[in-house]
């Protein structure tokens, strides 16, 4: 896992709250009218495929690397892994992914 602090940039994202899995996020965003919002991306996490898969299967599990994220309300972390969807995460002070989002079209 590689963490990069970046110059903040704005990304339009649709977030799902307290998602149980990545498939839950996709279903929630597909089946409900979740509005897009502007998130300020301040950090990028590069995960291996195994790390990404473990994270997306249990996003509500506490993780030390999320506990270290100290963003303000609109701050989000971008999570990348080769061959997988880029995710946007807000913790809102928790040690788990309280909000997980995908880029809005």
PyMOL commands that set and color helices and strands:
alter all, ss='L'
color gray80, all
select helices_A, chain A and resi 22-31+49-57+64-67
alter helices_A, ss='H'
color red, helices_A
select strands_A, chain A and resi 2-17+37-46+75-80+87-90+99-103
alter strands_A, ss='S'
color yellow, strands_A
deselect
rebuild
show_as cartoon
